[in-house]
Amino acid sequence: MNITKVNSLILATTALLLAIALISFPQASFEASQRGLQIWWGVVFPSLLPFFIISELLIGFGVVRFIGFLLEPLMRPLFKVPGVGGFVWAMGMASGYPAGAKFTARLRQENQLTAIEAERLVSFTNSSNPLFIFGAVAIGFFQNASLGIILAISHYLGNICVGLIMRFHGKENVISKPSNNRKKRIIHEALRSAHESRLQDNRPLGKLLGDAITSSVHTLLMIGGFIILFSVLNKLLSIVHITAVVAYLLEYVLAVFDLPEELGIPLFSGLFEITLGSQLTSETPNISLIYQAVITSFILAFSGLSVQAQVASILAETDIRFRPFFVARIFHGFFAALFAYILWKPLYINTIVKPEHGPNVIPSFSLNTNFSMFYDFLYIMWTYGPIITLTTLCCYVLLYIKKIRLFS
């Protein structure tokens, strides 16, 4: 029996066992599905949709080519990617998973990146956005806004380290054409490049906006499916005690790094879904906060199989390979956990926990003032998010019907 047949047999058996588990535990599956749907319906869809639509418009109008021209002297020496990677990096950090993969795939389809450059870029532009780190994890789970500083700094420093390592990934004979770096006329050349990009697209505004909405909604529907699927899968693994077994094995790994064994189950859950893993980590009793921060930092950086499945689905539409991205997530996880441990004393203990011990110490952040915007945003999302989602889906259906009529 060859490898292909073995893989087919494993996949078929896994799907069959999953179907049996769904039939055996319908109530638990339904509740887990509801939980995933609420996250997507109330927060993920309305928060990511504007970024996706605007990014499509920026690409169509040539703004991304303009930004790429200006950032070429920074991105290519550091990460061996074109300047447009700076746009993907910024949008990925602002909007969160899996925006970096979507924008990278889009630029690859536009031939603004080679396949190797796209693999380098996607490896460090998928990250958690600050709102999720501060609002959901630090405030929502740990009730400690100051913890978000450590988690965010560790997360983004780890991303930079991954980008510096992945610059050595791959050898290619074809390299995307570097932009002209003449300093005296760089703005003029950037505007000319943006104008040429707009002429190549050649879609009217109405068509461009309609395509941006349909493409964004299509991607978000796929993301919602993965969120619900992995929410159910994580619950079923817990019910059939597979989570407990694997967590027991992870305890030995945690012992190697001198971490509490009680964090085994939260870590395993986080390998599947970052939200549940972070929540379980915060609820683990009698564990020092530094160890909870280290595990949470690893979970956020690894991003969970749920997010990775979303990225794999997006990359499958191009010739970008998924394996380099997966390896980069492992590197990112260890880098982020290491930074959280190293920076704990100088950034948290010395500057936040005990600000009264010296006149030159940075004062603690006020939960009621500095982070009130996160509470306000989360309240708006939970209140009006479903309305935004429903309205957008109606627009998507109308545009899709119109598109079918045009081609029929």
Secondary structure, 3 states (H helix, E strand, C coil): CCHHHHHHHHHHHHHHHHHHHHHHCHHHHHHHHHHHHHHHHHHHHHHHHHHHHHHHHHHHHCHHHHHHHHHHHHHHHHHCCCCHHHHHHHHHHHHCCCHHHHHHHHHHHCCCCCHHHHHHHHHHHCCCCHHHHHHHHHHHHCCCCCHHHHHHHHHHHHHHHHHHHHCCCCCCCCCCCCCCCCHHHHHHHHHHHHHHHHHHHCCCHHHHHHHHHHHHHHHHHHHHHHHHHHHHHHHHHHHCCHHHHHHHHHHHHHHHCCCCHHHHHHHHHHHHCHHHHHHHHHHCCCCCHHHHHHHHHHHHHHCHHHHHHHHHHHHCCCCCCCHHHHHHHHHHHHHHHHHHHHCHHHHHHHHHHCHHHCCCCCCCCCCCCCCHHHHHHHHHHHHHHHHHHHHHHHHHHHHHHHHHHHHC
